Amino acid sequence: MPGTQHHIEKHFTAGNFVRDVVIGMSDGLTVPFALAAGLSGAVQNTRLIVVGGLAEIAAGSIAMGLGGYLAAHGDAEHYDQEREREEREVKEIPEEEMAEVSRVFQQYGIAAEQSAPIVEALSRRPEAWVDFMMRFELGLEPPDPKRALTSAVTIAGAYVAGGFIPLSPYMALSSASTGLMVSAIVTLAALGVFGFIKGRFTGTPPWRSSSQTMVIGGLAAGAAFVLAKLIA
């Protein structure tokens, strides 16, 4: 009809990618920052701080990336195991599975007699039946076959990118105390910006997310610095 406006829905679909970036970047900003601050409280050799920071970034990115890979791989294995179980159950105990489908519809306020035709139709399509049970009974979505590798690379890359931010002032300056001051300013600003952007993507109030991220990073670095001072 003339003048009719078509409603276009826009949904955010990059949740896994953002989740991986958040995990890698938040740790990449915080852990090397805390390490560099701690070393600054114990030594005044910026070269030693940089070497220690680079070693931590390398080790941390590998560990975080491996953790992301194993987590995603574990999710895929869990999905496959649950799907095999559902496929077996629709063959061996179809009546019970049909009752479970009916109960799923009842959770949405649809009476058993109203959903009966749909349940019957699903029972004649085993593949769709299993898909329905996986999604609405178990809350599981088919995993991306490339998810594990993508997650590992994204988390590791974000960790490295975040880690160089607090370490870069020590690379440019010869004084550890000056490097610490500049690193604190730069890193806290980066944490604030990162927290703000994270809040926009995750639905958290951006300014609250920004302040929380800055406080956590600042507390971690402060604790490391004080502890190093006490030990040194």
C-alpha positions as CSV (number, residue, x, y, z in Angstrom):
1,M,0.0,0.0,0.0
2,P,1.3,3.5,-0.8
3,G,2.8,5.2,2.2
4,T,3.3,1.9,4.1
5,Q,6.5,1.9,6.0
6,H,8.3,-1.5,6.3
7,H,9.5,-2.2,9.8
8,I,13.2,-3.3,9.7
9,E,14.5,-4.9,12.8
10,K,18.1,-4.4,13.7
11,H,19.7,-6.9,16.1
12,F,23.3,-7.1,17.3
13,T,24.7,-10.5,16.1
14,A,28.3,-10.2,17.0
15,G,27.9,-11.2,20.6
16,N,30.6,-13.9,20.7
17,F,33.2,-11.6,19.0
18,V,32.5,-8.8,21.4
19,R,32.7,-11.2,24.4
20,D,36.1,-12.4,23.2
21,V,37.4,-8.9,22.7
22,V,36.1,-7.9,26.2
23,I,37.8,-10.9,27.8
24,G,41.1,-10.3,26.0
25,M,41.2,-6.5,26.2
26,S,40.2,-6.2,29.8
27,D,42.8,-8.6,31.0
28,G,45.4,-7.3,28.5
29,L,45.0,-3.8,30.0
30,T,44.8,-4.8,33.6
31,V,47.4,-7.6,34.1
32,P,50.4,-6.0,32.3
33,F,49.5,-2.7,33.9
34,A,49.5,-4.2,37.4
35,L,52.8,-6.1,36.6
36,A,54.5,-3.0,35.4
37,A,53.3,-1.0,38.4
38,G,54.5,-3.7,40.7
39,L,57.9,-3.9,39.1
40,S,58.2,0.0,39.3
41,G,57.8,-0.3,43.0
42,A,60.7,-2.7,43.3
43,V,63.2,-1.6,40.6
44,Q,64.0,1.5,38.6
45,N,65.3,-0.2,35.5
46,T,62.8,0.4,32.7
47,R,64.5,-2.2,30.5
48,L,63.8,-4.9,33.1
49,I,60.2,-3.7,33.4
50,V,59.7,-3.8,29.6
51,V,61.3,-7.3,29.3
52,G,59.1,-8.5,32.2
53,G,56.0,-6.9,30.6
54,L,56.7,-8.4,27.2
55,A,57.2,-11.8,28.7
56,E,53.9,-11.5,30.5
57,I,52.1,-10.3,27.4
58,A,53.4,-13.3,25.4
59,A,52.5,-15.8,28.2
60,G,49.2,-14.2,29.0
61,S,48.0,-14.0,25.4
62,I,48.9,-17.7,24.8
63,A,47.2,-18.8,28.0
64,M,44.1,-16.7,27.4
65,G,43.9,-17.8,23.7
66,L,44.2,-21.4,24.7
67,G,41.5,-21.0,27.4
68,G,39.2,-19.4,24.8
69,Y,39.9,-22.3,22.4
70,L,39.2,-25.0,25.0
71,A,36.0,-23.2,26.2
72,A,34.6,-23.0,22.7
73,H,35.7,-26.5,21.8
74,G,34.0,-27.8,25.0
75,D,30.8,-26.0,24.1
76,A,30.8,-27.7,20.7
77,E,31.4,-31.1,22.3
78,H,28.6,-30.5,24.8
79,Y,26.2,-29.5,21.9
80,D,27.1,-32.7,20.0
81,Q,26.6,-34.9,23.0
82,E,23.2,-33.4,23.8
83,R,22.1,-33.6,20.2
84,E,23.0,-37.3,20.1
85,R,21.0,-37.9,23.2
86,E,18.0,-36.1,21.8
87,E,18.2,-38.0,18.6
88,R,18.3,-41.2,20.5
89,E,15.3,-40.3,22.7
90,V,13.0,-39.3,19.9
91,K,13.5,-42.8,18.5
92,E,13.3,-44.7,21.7
93,I,10.8,-42.8,23.8
94,P,8.8,-40.6,21.3
95,E,5.8,-40.3,23.6
96,E,7.8,-38.8,26.4
97,E,9.5,-36.4,24.0
98,M,6.2,-35.3,22.5
99,A,5.0,-34.6,26.1
100,E,8.2,-32.5,26.6
101,V,7.4,-30.5,23.5
102,S,3.9,-29.9,24.8
103,R,5.3,-28.7,28.1
104,V,7.5,-26.3,26.3
105,F,4.5,-24.7,24.6
106,Q,2.7,-24.6,28.0
107,Q,5.5,-22.4,29.3
108,Y,4.4,-19.9,26.7
109,G,0.7,-20.1,27.8
110,I,-0.4,-22.5,25.0
111,A,-2.6,-25.3,26.3
112,A,-1.9,-28.9,25.5
113,E,-4.9,-29.3,23.2
114,Q,-3.9,-26.2,21.3
115,S,-0.3,-27.4,20.7
116,A,-1.3,-30.9,19.9
117,P,-1.4,-30.4,16.1
118,I,2.1,-28.8,16.2
119,V,3.5,-31.6,18.4
120,E,2.1,-34.2,16.0
121,A,3.5,-32.4,13.0
122,L,7.0,-32.1,14.6
123,S,6.9,-35.8,15.5
124,R,6.8,-36.6,11.7
125,R,9.9,-34.5,11.1
126,P,12.6,-36.0,13.3
127,E,15.3,-33.5,12.3
128,A,13.2,-30.5,13.0
129,W,11.9,-32.1,16.2
130,V,15.5,-32.5,17.5
131,D,16.3,-28.9,16.5
132,F,13.2,-27.7,18.4
133,M,14.2,-29.6,21.5
134,M,17.8,-28.4,21.4
135,R,16.8,-24.8,21.1
136,F,13.7,-24.5,23.3
137,E,14.1,-27.3,25.9
138,L,17.9,-27.1,26.4
139,G,18.6,-23.6,25.2
140,L,21.4,-24.6,22.9
141,E,22.3,-23.2,19.5
142,P,24.3,-24.9,16.8
143,P,28.0,-23.9,17.4
144,D,30.0,-22.3,14.7
145,P,32.6,-24.9,13.5
146,K,35.2,-22.2,13.4
147,R,34.3,-20.7,16.7
148,A,37.2,-22.3,18.8
149,L,40.0,-21.0,16.5
150,T,38.3,-17.6,16.0
151,S,37.8,-17.2,19.8
152,A,41.5,-18.1,20.5
153,V,42.8,-15.7,17.9
154,T,40.5,-12.9,19.0
155,I,41.2,-13.2,22.7
156,A,44.9,-13.5,22.2
157,G,45.0,-10.5,19.8
158,A,42.9,-8.3,22.1
159,Y,45.2,-9.3,25.0
160,V,48.3,-8.3,23.1
161,A,46.7,-5.0,21.9
162,G,45.7,-4.1,25.4
163,G,49.0,-5.2,27.0
164,F,51.1,-2.8,24.9
165,I,49.1,0.3,26.1
166,P,50.4,0.3,29.7
167,L,53.8,-0.9,28.6
168,S,54.5,1.6,25.9
169,P,55.4,4.5,28.2
170,Y,58.2,2.4,29.7
171,M,59.5,1.8,26.2
172,A,59.7,5.5,25.5
173,L,60.9,6.8,28.8
174,S,64.1,6.1,30.8
175,S,62.7,6.8,34.2
176,A,60.6,4.1,35.8
177,S,58.8,6.6,38.1
178,T,57.9,8.8,35.1
179,G,56.9,5.8,33.1
180,L,54.6,4.6,35.9
181,M,52.9,8.0,36.1
182,V,52.4,8.2,32.3
183,S,51.4,4.5,32.1
184,A,48.8,5.1,34.8
185,I,47.3,8.0,33.0
186,V,47.3,6.3,29.6
187,T,46.0,3.0,30.9
188,L,43.2,4.5,33.1
189,A,42.1,6.5,30.1
190,A,42.1,3.4,27.9
191,L,40.2,1.5,30.6
192,G,37.6,4.2,30.7
193,V,37.2,4.3,27.0
194,F,37.1,0.6,26.7
195,G,34.6,0.3,29.6
196,F,32.4,2.9,27.9
197,I,32.4,1.1,24.6
198,K,31.8,-2.2,26.3
199,G,28.8,-0.8,28.1
200,R,27.3,0.4,24.8
201,F,27.6,-3.1,23.4
202,T,26.5,-5.1,26.4
203,G,23.6,-2.9,27.4
204,T,25.2,-1.7,30.7
205,P,25.0,2.1,31.3
206,P,28.3,3.2,29.6
207,W,29.5,5.6,32.3
208,R,28.9,3.0,35.0
209,S,30.8,0.4,32.9
210,S,33.6,2.9,32.3
211,S,34.0,3.8,36.0
212,Q,33.9,0.1,37.1
213,T,36.6,-0.8,34.6
214,M,38.8,2.0,35.7
215,V,38.4,1.2,39.4
216,I,39.2,-2.5,38.9
217,G,42.3,-1.7,36.9
218,G,43.5,1.0,39.3
219,L,43.0,-1.3,42.3
220,A,44.9,-4.1,40.7
221,A,47.9,-1.9,39.8
222,G,47.8,-0.1,43.2
223,A,47.9,-3.4,45.1
224,A,50.8,-4.7,43.0
225,F,52.7,-1.5,43.5
226,V,52.2,-1.5,47.3
227,L,53.1,-5.2,47.6
228,A,56.3,-4.7,45.6
229,K,57.2,-1.7,47.7
230,L,56.7,-3.7,50.9
231,I,58.8,-6.7,49.7
232,A,61.6,-4.7,48.0
